[in-house]
């Protein structure tokens, strides 16, 4: 990428952020959102909040107190600011519909939705939903968090359209842990296929095909929901699955 292309990309990033600005309300959260986006794209090493805030928060190295206040402001922005993540996801889906779906018009597959579970290894017991459970990345049980993700894929590229953290039954039933980690009262236990169905139900993207691995393909309720919505799908199933030809 040469200098001209880099500058063009920077301008486009600012313009893209402008489409999401109203999701964050006041000026300060909007600025934090842009700084955080820059940190995710340009920061080196581990993408934790404090070093990104110090690098992209608009302070100089000798302003120690100001730097600390910026880091705290970023933490509040991510944990307790009154903006809704789902509003951001809806905007992302709108961008996908406008800029990506049209590129699939001449493709034999069209727009493809991908459902997948992914896990994140964690230490300790404080992170929401963390416990010893199956970790697909490692291929064994490990202390981790697990999420379910909905992606859209077209010839122009793919975008993460929505996602939801899996809350194990033990967590869902533990009022003290829920209160400490601010799990909303309306969040109840859902299996991963049930989460997948919820992601699809609230999506504003039409998929020509949907695909997922066997964890979702073996769930009869999810398959029934797809067929009730006339959704074409190609889902993996376990090798020992019994089928009846229609």
NORBEL-V152539 format. One line per field, one symbol per residue. ss: DSSP state (a for helix, b for strand, c for the rest). psi: psi as a letter, one per 40 degrees, with the letter a starting at -180 (. if undefined). Layout:
ss=???
psi=???
This chain:
ss=ccaaaaaaaaaaaaaaaaaaaaacccaaaaaaaaaaaaaaaaccccccaaaaaaaacccccccaaaaaaaaaaaaaaaacccccaaaaaaaaaaaaaaacaaaacccccccbbbbbbbbbbcccccccccbbbbbccccbbbbbbbbbbbbbbbccbbbbbbbbbcccaaaaccaaaaaacccccccccccaaaaaaaaaacccccccbbbbcaaaaccaaaaaaaaaccccbbbccccccccccc
psi=hadddddddddddddddddededebidddddddddddddddeiiahgidddddddeefiidegddddddddddddddddeifihddddddddddddddddddeedehddahhhhhiiiihhiiaedihehihihhddefihihiihihihihhideaiihdiihhhhiddddegddddddefhidehihhiddddddddddeiehhhdihiiaddddehdddddddddefhhigiiiidehhihh.
